[in-house]
Amino acid sequence: MFTEEQALFLTNMVIEGKNIFISGGTSTGKTTLLKALCEKIPKDERVIVLEDSGELRIENLPNIVSMECRKATSNSISDITMSDLIKASLRMRPDRLIIGEIRDGEALINMINGLNTGHSGMCTGHSNSAESMVRRMEAMYL
């Protein structure tokens, strides 16, 4: 999928703790790429994985916490949204956040706030190009 040079570049970005946002259309390999990049995370990091539904199943990291969103139930248990998970994860002292997908403005704002306070992270989002992903994020932010 990548040249050796591109793979080395991405590997170095992960090791250095750079924030990475993967965008693409449906079934283009966003989650597959995210999972492959997670294999390069240093083993001594505390990693929090946040997803709508568990797809990543990262098994190579010893200090990992995985959380999933939840829809409200008939017995009055409320929703747990991606935004709720992001806010809760920041209290767990992560070295790195892995966010399965950003779909709404509140989650986007909480993600940006988290990644601007010393946490590194990787995330995915649906879009047909990098430019349209930025426009979509601007619209969600507003």
Summary of the structure (lengths in Angstrom):
residues: 142
radius of gyration: 15.0
end to end distance: 34.9
largest distance: 53.3
contacts: 400
relative contact order: 0.18
helix: 37%
strand: 20%
